[in-house]
Amino acid sequence: MKGTVLKRLMGVIAALVYLTAVGSALADSPPPECASQATTVEMLTCSDWHRTQADALLNQTYAELRADLDETGKTLLLDAQRAWI
């Protein structure tokens, strides 16, 4: 059981890293500042948008993972989170 939770958690982390590096595949379109990123403000605006999209996906995936777990699995997931932090 513990190995399964850790594998799923690693999958969530991998998805977050992928979306952060490649860009978001979510329905929202990035702001116009992401087209040029010519100034620091544009870079920060675009970076914040990508962070927000990745955070939303992470929260959605986490909620789906928790919904599939029994109480023991939820405890193991929480323990894995605390160990990671």
Secondary structure, DSSP 8 states (H G I E B T S, - for coil): -HHHHHHHHHHHHHHHHHHHHH---SSS---THHHH--SHHHHHHHHHHHHHHHHHHHHHHHHHHHHT--HHHHHHHHHHHHHH-
